[in-house]
Amino acid sequence: MTVQPEHSAGNRNVAVPAIPHTINAIGDALNGTDRARFYADVLAAEESLVPAVMRRWWKIAMLNRAPGAEHSRDNVVAGRNLVSVDELAARIEDAGQ
């Protein structure tokens, strides 16, 4: 079983503007290290694989935009405020009711 960072209730239901599904928009939304890796992946991909590479990095860029994402990553690295995957799933299920 793995653990996920615990998020405060204040971060729920906050709309995060979608990043356009273009190479430039995805690249612009990533930080320096990830941006370089993204462009390297896109440039090295076969034509048929470019959409999958873009989708993967688009998801990473969107997750990075989530409210509290940096704080959450810091908590994971420090091993604090963690919840089990089962607890996270229960919270998501409860929120949907």
C-alpha positions as CSV (number, residue, x, y, z in Angstrom):
1,M,0.0,0.0,0.0
2,T,1.3,3.5,-0.8
3,V,0.4,6.8,0.7
4,Q,-0.7,10.1,-0.7
5,P,-0.3,13.6,0.7
6,E,-3.2,14.9,2.7
7,H,-4.8,18.0,1.3
8,S,-6.7,20.5,3.3
9,A,-10.5,20.9,2.7
10,G,-9.9,24.4,1.5
11,N,-8.3,23.2,-1.7
12,R,-11.4,21.2,-2.8
13,N,-13.5,22.2,-5.8
14,V,-11.1,24.8,-7.0
15,A,-11.2,25.1,-10.8
16,V,-7.9,25.0,-12.5
17,P,-7.8,26.4,-16.0
18,A,-7.1,23.7,-18.6
19,I,-3.8,24.0,-20.4
20,P,-4.3,23.9,-24.2
21,H,-3.3,20.6,-25.8
22,T,-0.4,22.1,-27.8
23,I,3.3,21.5,-27.6
24,N,4.0,25.2,-26.8
25,A,1.3,25.5,-24.1
26,I,2.4,22.3,-22.4
27,G,6.0,23.4,-22.5
28,D,5.2,26.8,-21.1
29,A,3.2,25.3,-18.2
30,L,6.2,23.1,-17.1
31,N,9.1,24.2,-14.9
32,G,12.6,24.4,-16.4
33,T,13.7,20.8,-15.7
34,D,10.4,19.2,-16.7
35,R,10.1,21.6,-19.7
36,A,13.5,20.3,-21.1
37,R,12.5,16.7,-20.5
38,F,9.1,17.3,-22.2
39,Y,10.7,18.8,-25.3
40,A,13.3,16.1,-25.4
41,D,10.6,13.4,-25.2
42,V,8.5,15.1,-27.9
43,L,11.4,15.6,-30.3
44,A,12.6,12.0,-29.8
45,A,9.1,10.4,-30.3
46,E,8.0,8.7,-33.4
47,E,5.1,10.5,-35.2
48,S,2.5,8.0,-33.9
49,L,3.7,8.4,-30.3
50,V,3.7,12.2,-30.1
51,P,0.0,12.4,-29.0
52,A,0.7,10.0,-26.1
53,V,3.8,11.9,-25.0
54,M,1.8,15.2,-25.1
55,R,-1.0,13.6,-23.0
56,R,1.4,12.3,-20.4
57,W,3.1,15.7,-20.0
58,W,-0.2,17.6,-20.2
59,K,-1.3,15.6,-17.1
60,I,1.9,16.4,-15.3
61,A,1.5,20.1,-16.1
62,M,-2.1,20.1,-14.9
63,L,-1.2,18.3,-11.7
64,N,1.5,20.9,-11.1
65,R,-1.1,23.7,-11.4
66,A,-3.4,22.1,-8.7
67,P,-3.8,24.3,-5.6
68,G,-1.3,23.3,-3.0
69,A,0.7,21.0,-5.3
70,E,4.1,22.4,-4.3
71,H,3.2,22.1,-0.6
72,S,1.9,18.6,-1.1
73,R,5.1,17.5,-2.8
74,D,7.1,19.1,0.1
75,N,5.0,17.0,2.6
76,V,5.6,13.8,0.7
77,V,9.4,14.4,0.7
78,A,9.3,15.2,4.4
79,G,6.9,12.2,5.1
80,R,4.3,14.3,6.9
81,N,0.5,14.6,6.5
82,L,0.3,11.4,4.6
83,V,-2.8,9.3,4.2
84,S,-3.2,5.7,2.8
85,V,-4.6,5.2,-0.7
86,D,-7.6,3.4,0.9
87,E,-8.3,6.5,3.0
88,L,-7.9,8.8,0.0
89,A,-10.3,6.6,-2.0
90,A,-12.8,6.8,0.9
91,R,-12.6,10.6,1.0
92,I,-13.2,10.8,-2.7
93,E,-16.1,8.5,-2.5
94,D,-17.6,10.5,0.5
95,A,-17.1,13.8,-1.4
96,G,-19.1,12.4,-4.4
97,Q,-22.2,11.7,-2.3
